């Protein structure tokens, strides 16, 4: 069995064992990077399709986040603007050798999302560090109650993930009605 297949089987088993509900209603799962804007970040080497399927698969079933049962919620779409904010934060953490939501230069998740041109009404950010693939980083976020709740918030409609070397950033958001 190849390493990727074994990893996928392991993640499916962990997701089932960590409390994702089979009884929850199932929402359609986004099957590809249905971008809500046309921006792409070529330097961002992530499997967008896998990330969409993993995150939307969890959202479609609902799950247990640190003892709190989160109901199933609708799928997210990929945002190139959020990808830009996520990638640039991961790259900054790599270059400047830190690991935090707030950068040494004073930038915050909100200011980075604004700088990318995304006009949000709500946002969230997850960060991770390590040599891993998409499945492992999503599983890590799923295992952390705060990161898990971020992925399961029903008021988010879009997301993206940026990776630079070992640093990963997920940015989730919804656009303000006026944009």
Order of alpha helices (4+ residues) and beta strands (2+ residues): alpha-alpha-beta-beta-beta-alpha-alpha-beta-alpha-alpha-beta-beta
